[in-house]
Amino acid sequence: MYLFNLILQAQDAINPEKFNPDSLQAKSEQAFEVIKNTEPSVLLKNLTEQAVQFGLKVLAALAIYILGAWIIRVVKNSVTRALNRRHSDATLVSFVNSLVGITMWIILIIIMIGTLGINTTSLAALLAAGGMAIGMALSGTVQNFAGGLMLLVFKPIKAGDFIEAQGFTGIVTAINITSTKLTTLDNRVVYIPNGALSSGNINNFSVNPLRRVDINVSLSYGADIEKAKELIINIIKENPKVLDKKTQGVPADPFVALLAMKDSSIELVTRTWTSSADYWDVYFWINENIYTRLPQAGISFPFPQLDVHIKNQ
């Protein structure tokens, strides 16, 4: 056993925290001298004992691996069921599941290495230093990761929402760990970094079930305002998707009023309510019918005009 004590002492000398070149050389020479002077039968016996001990450690590590893998699977399934019972977003479930799995696997690997007799102190220090270096190199990615956590926890948006953010408008199709996938109205796919998205303004059109349609109509000076207002109200009410106060949650009936008197025209404002899903259908339909039917009733739209007065000297 003296030989193997020397070997262990040599291993300590190699340890970065205890490294001593002189000690390493001395221990190595001492170990070689012991090997040279040891009887082959004794050396074989010692090697056999050490092999048996190492084999037992390997079996223990294998048992720990099997048990740990089962525990990780049970914990991940339990977390998934708990989040699903709370009707959590699918993106949040996937993210938490991955985070729990990665963390537990790292812990399991460290336990297995310790079971084999390998010093885990230096390994932990190496992992910490490597993690710090990677974190500094990927600072932008870490910021996006933190932004993804903010989006998943506070849920300002979710998959299926129609939003406007970072200069883009579209439907949220996926929220990943570092970016959010947005499909625009012209079917382009845009990936917005979660860091910028979580720290910027988000206009979410899908949160509320109702939305107000505002349309401004410019008319020529001299137009019959009351007639125009009556005609516009009738046009709005013809659309079955337009809602009034009889519908639960609608704050007001369709409304038309004089908004402003500009240089070349007067401007009417129309305000009406509809469901968020029908907003664009109602908006385009009202616009088209106003343009088509007001001139038929003798109400004209203005052109830009400028009065020029010439004085003779």
C-alpha positions in Angstrom: 0.0 0.0 0.0 3.0 2.3 0.4 3.3 2.5 -3.3 -0.2 3.7 -3.8 0.2 6.2 -1.0 3.1 7.6 -2.9 1.0 7.7 -6.1 -1.7 9.6 -4.2 0.9 12.0 -2.9 2.2 12.5 -6.4 -1.4 13.3 -7.5 -1.6 16.0 -4.8 1.6 17.4 -6.1 0.0 17.7 -9.6 -3.0 19.5 -8.1 -2.9 23.1 -9.5 -3.6 24.4 -6.0 -0.6 22.5 -4.5 1.7 22.3 -7.4 5.4 22.0 -6.5 7.9 20.8 -9.2 10.5 19.7 -6.7 8.0 17.7 -4.7 6.6 16.1 -7.9 10.0 15.0 -9.0 10.9 13.6 -5.6 7.6 11.7 -5.2 8.0 10.3 -8.7 11.5 9.0 -8.1 10.4 7.5 -4.8 7.5 5.7 -6.5 9.7 4.2 -9.2 12.2 3.0 -6.6 9.4 1.3 -4.7 8.1 -0.4 -7.8 11.6 -1.6 -8.7 12.2 -3.1 -5.2 8.7 -4.6 -4.8 8.1 -8.3 -5.4 6.0 -9.0 -8.5 3.4 -11.0 -6.4 3.0 -8.2 -3.9 2.7 -5.7 -6.7 0.1 -7.8 -8.5 -1.8 -8.2 -5.2 -1.8 -4.5 -4.6 -2.9 -3.7 -8.2 -5.7 -6.3 -7.8 -7.0 -4.7 -4.6 -6.9 -1.2 -6.2 -8.7 -2.5 -9.3 -11.4 -4.0 -7.1 -11.8 -0.8 -5.2 -11.9 1.2 -8.4 -14.4 -1.2 -9.9 -16.7 -0.8 -6.8 -16.5 3.0 -7.3 -17.5 2.6 -10.9 -20.4 0.4 -10.0 -21.5 3.0 -7.4 -21.2 5.8 -9.9 -23.2 3.7 -12.4 -25.9 3.1 -9.7 -26.0 6.8 -8.9 -26.3 7.6 -12.6 -29.3 5.3 -13.0 -31.0 6.5 -9.9 -30.2 10.2 -10.8 -31.6 9.8 -14.3 -34.8 8.4 -12.9 -35.1 11.2 -10.4 -34.5 13.8 -13.1 -37.2 12.3 -15.3 -39.7 12.2 -12.4 -38.9 15.8 -11.4 -39.3 17.1 -15.0 -42.6 15.2 -15.4 -43.8 16.6 -12.1 -42.9 20.2 -13.1 -44.6 19.8 -16.4 -47.8 18.5 -14.9 -47.8 21.3 -12.2 -47.4 24.0 -14.9 -50.0 22.4 -17.1 -52.5 22.3 -14.2 -52.0 26.1 -13.9 -52.6 26.4 -17.7 -49.2 27.9 -18.2 -48.0 29.0 -21.6 -46.4 26.2 -23.6 -43.2 28.3 -24.0 -42.9 28.7 -20.3 -43.4 25.0 -19.7 -40.6 24.1 -22.2 -38.2 26.7 -20.8 -38.6 25.7 -17.2 -38.4 22.0 -18.1 -35.1 22.5 -19.9 -33.7 24.7 -17.2 -34.5 22.1 -14.4 -33.1 19.3 -16.5 -29.8 21.0 -17.3 -29.3 22.0 -13.7 -30.0 18.6 -12.3 -27.8 16.9 -14.9 -24.8 19.1 -14.0 -25.3 18.3 -10.3 -25.5 14.5 -11.1 -22.3 14.6 -13.1 -20.4 16.3 -10.3 -21.7 13.7 -7.8 -20.6 10.9 -10.1 -17.1 12.4 -10.5 -16.8 12.7 -6.7 -17.9 9.1 -6.3 -15.0 8.0 -8.6 -12.6 9.7 -6.2 -11.7 12.6 -8.5 -11.2 16.0 -6.7 -14.2 18.1 -7.6 -12.9 21.3 -6.0 -10.6 22.1 -9.0 -13.4 21.1 -11.4 -15.9 23.5 -9.8 -13.3 26.3 -9.9 -12.7 25.6 -13.6 -16.4 25.5 -14.4 -16.9 28.8 -12.5 -14.0 30.5 -14.4 -15.2 29.1 -17.7 -18.8 30.3 -17.0 -17.5 33.8 -16.2 -15.5 33.9 -19.4 -18.4 32.6 -21.5 -20.8 35.1 -19.8 -18.5 38.0 -20.6 -18.1 36.9 -24.2 -21.9 36.4 -24.6 -23.1 39.4 -22.7 -25.7 40.3 -25.4 -27.0 36.7 -25.3 -27.3 36.8 -21.5 -29.2 40.0 -21.8 -31.6 38.4 -24.3 -31.9 35.4 -22.0 -32.9 37.7 -19.1 -35.3 39.4 -21.4 -36.9 36.1 -22.3 -37.3 35.3 -18.6 -39.1 38.7 -18.1 -41.4 38.0 -21.1 -42.2 34.5 -19.7 -42.8 35.6 -16.2 -44.8 38.9 -16.7 -46.4 37.8 -20.0 -46.9 41.1 -21.8 -47.3 39.0 -24.9 -48.1 35.4 -25.8 -48.2 33.2 -28.9 -51.0 34.4 -31.2 -51.1 38.0 -30.1 -51.0 40.8 -32.7 -48.4 43.3 -31.6 -46.4 46.3 -32.7 -42.8 46.5 -31.3 -39.4 47.6 -32.4 -40.7 49.0 -35.7 -42.5 45.7 -36.7 -46.2 44.7 -36.7 -47.3 41.1 -36.8 -48.5 38.0 -35.0 -46.3 36.4 -32.3 -45.8 32.8 -33.4 -43.1 31.7 -30.8 -41.3 33.1 -27.8 -37.8 31.4 -27.5 -35.2 31.8 -24.8 -33.3 34.6 -26.6 -35.7 35.9 -29.3 -39.3 36.2 -30.2 -40.6 35.1 -33.6 -43.0 37.5 -35.3 -44.9 36.9 -38.6 -45.8 40.2 -40.3 -49.0 40.9 -42.2 -47.2 40.3 -45.5 -46.0 36.9 -44.3 -42.4 37.8 -43.4 -40.8 36.2 -40.4 -38.9 38.6 -38.0 -36.9 37.6 -35.0 -36.8 40.3 -32.3 -34.1 40.0 -29.5 -35.8 39.5 -26.2 -33.6 42.0 -24.5 -34.7 44.8 -26.8 -38.3 43.6 -26.7 -38.6 43.4 -22.9 -37.1 46.8 -22.4 -38.9 48.6 -25.2 -42.5 49.6 -25.9 -45.0 46.9 -26.9 -48.4 47.7 -28.4 -50.5 44.6 -27.9 -53.7 44.8 -29.9 -55.0 41.4 -28.8 -55.2 41.9 -25.0 -58.7 43.5 -25.1 -61.5 41.8 -26.9 -62.9 45.1 -28.3 -61.2 47.9 -30.3 -62.4 51.3 -31.5 -62.3 52.2 -35.2 -61.4 55.8 -35.8 -61.7 57.2 -39.3 -61.3 60.9 -40.3 -63.3 62.2 -43.3 -62.4 65.4 -45.0 -65.3 67.3 -46.8 -65.3 70.5 -48.9 -66.3 73.8 -47.3 -70.0 74.4 -47.8 -71.0 70.7 -47.5 -74.1 69.9 -45.5 -72.6 68.6 -42.3 -75.8 67.2 -40.8 -76.6 65.3 -44.0 -73.0 63.9 -44.1 -73.2 62.8 -40.4 -76.5 61.1 -40.9 -75.3 59.3 -44.0 -72.1 58.2 -42.3 -74.0 56.9 -39.3 -76.3 54.9 -41.6 -73.3 53.4 -43.4 -71.7 52.3 -40.2 -74.8 50.7 -38.8 -75.3 48.6 -41.9 -72.2 46.6 -41.1 -73.2 43.7 -38.9 -69.7 43.6 -37.3 -70.2 47.1 -35.8 -71.1 46.9 -32.1 -73.2 49.3 -30.0 -74.0 49.8 -26.3 -76.5 46.9 -26.5 -73.5 44.6 -26.7 -71.9 43.8 -23.3 -68.7 45.8 -22.7 -69.1 48.3 -25.5 -68.7 51.8 -24.0 -70.5 53.9 -26.7 -72.7 53.8 -29.8 -71.2 54.8 -33.3 -70.4 58.5 -33.2 -69.7 61.2 -35.9 -68.7 64.8 -35.1 -66.9 67.8 -36.6 -63.3 67.5 -35.6 -61.5 70.4 -37.3 -61.7 73.2 -39.9 -58.5 73.1 -41.9 -57.1 75.3 -44.7 -58.8 73.5 -47.6 -61.5 71.3 -45.9 -63.6 70.5 -42.9 -62.8 67.2 -41.1 -65.3 64.8 -39.5 -64.3 62.1 -37.1 -66.1 58.8 -36.9 -65.7 56.4 -34.0 -67.2 53.0 -33.7 -66.5 49.8 -31.8 -66.0 46.3 -33.0 -64.2 43.1 -31.9 -60.4 43.1 -32.2 -60.6 40.3 -34.7 -62.9 42.3 -37.0 -61.0 45.6 -36.8 -59.5 45.7 -40.3 -62.6 44.3 -42.0 -64.7 47.1 -40.5 -62.1 49.8 -41.1 -61.7 49.0 -44.8 -65.5 48.5 -45.3 -66.4 51.8 -43.8 -63.7 53.7 -45.7 -64.8 52.2 -49.1 -68.5 52.9 -48.5 -67.9 56.5 -47.4 -65.8 57.2 -50.5 -68.5 55.5 -52.8 -71.7 56.8 -51.3 -71.0 60.4 -50.1 -70.5 61.7 -53.6 -73.7 60.0 -54.8 -75.5 62.1 -52.2 -74.0 65.3 -53.5 -71.3 65.6 -50.8 -67.8 66.2 -52.3 -64.3 65.6 -51.0 -61.9 68.6 -51.2 -58.8 69.1 -53.2 -55.9 71.1 -51.9 -56.4 74.7 -52.9 -54.6 78.0 -52.5 -56.1 81.5 -53.1 -53.7 83.9 -54.7 -54.4 87.7 -54.6 -52.6 89.9 -57.2 -52.4 93.6 -56.5 -51.7 96.1 -59.3 -49.2 98.7 -58.4 
